[in-house]
């Protein structure tokens, strides 16, 4: 969610929003965030999440999955001491 975990895991170009970095962003309405998933329906989306961008592409918009799947497996780079 921030650059610190990305740095600790050695994930280059992640965790910050600036030119040249990958855009992994969640836009949400904090007062409306509610988990709607249950044991009977675990795939129910959370309420209050407006947009999710993965690698700069919108994958979730206003309660709907867009069908885009731009994600990829992230491999640890050399971690700082």
Residue pairs with C-beta under 8 A, 6 or more apart in sequence:
2 15
3 14
3 15
3 16
4 15
5 15
6 14
6 15
6 16
7 15
7 80
8 79
9 74
9 76
9 79
10 76
10 77
10 78
10 79
10 80
11 74
11 76
11 77
12 77
13 20
13 21
13 22
14 21
14 22
14 24
14 74
15 21
17 23
17 25
22 55
22 56
23 53
23 55
23 56
24 53
24 54
24 55
25 51
25 52
25 53
26 49
26 51
26 52
26 53
27 49
27 50
27 51
27 52
28 48
28 49
28 50
29 48
29 50
30 48
31 48
32 47
32 48
33 46
33 47
33 48
33 49
34 46
34 47
34 48
35 46
36 44
36 45
36 46
36 47
37 43
37 44
37 46
38 44
45 60
45 63
45 65
49 60
49 63
50 61
50 62
51 58
51 60
51 61
51 62
52 58
52 59
52 60
53 59
54 68
54 70
54 71
55 70
55 71
55 72
56 70
57 68
57 70
58 66
58 68
59 65
59 66
59 68
59 69
59 70
59 71
60 66
